[in-house]
Amino acid sequence: MVDSPAQAPVRSRGAVAFLALGLALTVPGCPREPRAGRPLGDPPGAPVRPNVVLVSIDTLRADHVNAWGYEARRTTPNLDHLANWGVLFENYITAAPWTTPAHLSLFTSLGPSTHGMTTSFLQMWGDLARGSGFFRLPAERVTLAEVLRDHGWKTGAFTAGGPLDPKLGFEQGFERYETTMYKLDDDNMGEMFDWVHESAGEPFFLFWHTFEVHSPYLQPRFVGDVLPASTAREVRDGTERIARMPLGEIWPGPSSRQRHAHVALLESQGAYTAEVCTALYDGGIRSADDWLGRLLDTLREEGIYDNTIIVVTSDHGEELADRNPQNFHNVHGHVLYDWMIRVPLVIKPAGRAREGKRVAGVVRTIDVAPTLLDLLSITDGGSTMQGASLRPLWEGGDAPPREAITEASSRTYERKSIRDDRYKYIVTIDAETVARLGRSYLPAQPKVEELYDVVADPGERRNLIPSRRDARSRANQMYARLRAAIGHTPGRVEPVQLDEATLRQLEALGYVGD
């Protein structure tokens, strides 16, 4: 049974059990005897099946994670520790720079044009005003959760809802689906930890998603780095007060009172700047990392850490005045530069062996589900998937180089990119063409193109097409491959009506209405 926000039963919070775990950097402890893995009915001596924990920290760009080279602040001690025991993918490229299509690609191993969820919330908001509705993934699309459930894994999702509302298709395969993880606290995390405790005697699949890093940026830990002491104190106190606003005061409502109240606070202190918002953004990363540490400690306390595959990733980054000095607060979905589409990916396989490896080549959102099925020795669940297992990349097997395709559909126009280990090609399709011919259309002769050498020019500042003779030929080749990958009948979607609370939640996050 799927629990939507309107029908989810009241459950005990159970927060006390983990409060003493603290926020310190997690280190391997002395776990109890493993409880995970063998479902009732399996014969004695059957192999213990690993648990799977998939974590998505929404809006987390890779270049603000210490393990990816960020040095301005200590943002991710727990994720870094996990990377030291797992595999870190240096160039993991998302399928879309906004939440819904990126996560559906994560679960289906299909690009946005194939799974079909390409219409932006901005457009859907207009459709709603005209009497239409939203769309959902059709039931015949197979998700990772469905495959694992059908092979005996208990499945549970604890998400922030909104653009991951279960009615959009995210509930497929989950026996329990919560939408309480907008921002994190002892109550909502306690529910998830309770579920882990209740599930620890059988193989389970846990999906955890949060907007802790997403705007509004409500973690002021680092504002003292960029503000005078008195101003930092005002911003810190005001932010903490706004963060305590009851959810009923955030949504439903005419707009996001919390987000607007926070911007007003910053403006009143002369602190609505890129530097301050970046410090607040980093505070959200550190808070999410602290909670990740508590989750890892919970797995150890249950004696199931070693027998759990853990994946930590994100769906997209955030613009922090990278190109436009005015874009530093809640800006994403519109561009395809690496600070928007290069996000973290760490995979810790099951078992005690320490991997501690880094993979430099390009990998993709659509590769995660096939990798998990490979690690679980499930061979009959991925026939429709477009991705390929990443396992050969860290085990030394034969794996050809990959190209990552990303589709940006959050505005009226469309951008698509194809990126390999050295070059990235980006094409922009104007809004009128998109309106006439659809999101998946790519013309024979594009009008707006960019080509970057992401090794020599990691900031993607120099478009090579106007300046290098060989660039035209390379751009043509990459565009031809992009068209071949996307040039098919767009994926089918189904209409769905979302409830008022979900629409207000989307508005609160800035997806619609402003």
Secondary structure as UniProt FT lines:
FT   TURN            5..7
FT   HELIX           16..19
FT   TURN            20..21
FT   TURN            40..41
FT   TURN            44..45
FT   STRAND          51..57
FT   TURN            58..59
FT   HELIX           62..64
FT   HELIX           66..68
FT   HELIX           77..85
FT   STRAND          87..93
FT   HELIX           99..108
FT   HELIX           112..115
FT   HELIX           121..129
FT   TURN            130..131
FT   STRAND          134..136
FT   TURN            139..140
FT   HELIX           144..150
FT   TURN            151..152
FT   STRAND          154..158
FT   HELIX           162..164
FT   HELIX           166..168
FT   TURN            169..173
FT   STRAND          176..178
FT   HELIX           186..199
FT   TURN            200..201
FT   STRAND          204..210
FT   TURN            221..222
FT   HELIX           223..225
FT   HELIX           229..243
FT   HELIX           247..250
FT   HELIX           257..268
FT   TURN            269..270
FT   HELIX           274..301
FT   TURN            302..303
FT   TURN            306..307
FT   STRAND          308..313
FT   TURN            325..326
FT   HELIX           338..341
FT   STRAND          342..343
FT   STRAND          345..348
FT   STRAND          357..364
FT   HELIX           365..367
FT   HELIX           368..375
FT   TURN            376..377
FT   TURN            383..384
FT   HELIX           391..395
FT   STRAND          404..408
FT   STRAND          414..419
FT   STRAND          423..429
FT   HELIX           431..437
FT   TURN            439..440
FT   STRAND          448..453
FT   TURN            454..456
FT   TURN            458..459
FT   TURN            465..467
FT   TURN            469..470
FT   HELIX           471..486
FT   STRAND          494..496
FT   HELIX           500..508
FT   TURN            509..510
//
